[in-house]
């Protein structure tokens, strides 16, 4: 009887081995299928990203690569951004405070310079001296006090090329001129010669009286 029992035990043990292997194989197949689904989803997301980035400009890496070992440099230096062209010409200036009571034929001075490429604008005189001949865009804005009026003129040398009129409650008026000028010409803004205006020309954080221009071509 004992030999039969041992034989039965050995048989049952030998049958349990392939059953255990089969369950493991089933588990591995399930995990493999799950991983395939994850890979397909990631591949789809990558395709969407590539399609959305088509047509965008390409930029170099922010980190320079060390040529010695091909790895990123330890100091991780940022690449230098492109600088503005040094041959550009343009200016922008505004009044730091009100012009209290300008009379007729009075040159307006815009004493706070924000841009002055080419160094053509003089903050002490309000005059832009053309550094290079060409086609220029010129703009000036004038803000007046409540219920008062002012007329301003844009002058190139002794020629009036544009004018504006502002009236009523803290209004701002802007004039724009495109003109061909020669090197050495002087451009400035002044009050009207026969209509001196009333009260102050305003300029503060709520509205600036300003003068600007740049070389088009």
Secondary structure, 3 states (H helix, E strand, C coil): CHHHHHHHHHHHHHHHHHHHHHHHHHHHHHHHHHHHHHHHHHHHHHHHHHHHCCCCCCCCCCECECCCCCCECCCCCECCCCCCCCCCCEEEEECCCCECCCCCCCECCCCEEEEEECCCEECCCCEEECCCCEEEEEEEEEEECCCEEEEEEEEECCEEEEEEEEEECCCEEEEEEEEEECCCCEEEEEECCCCCCCCCEECECCECCEEEEEECC
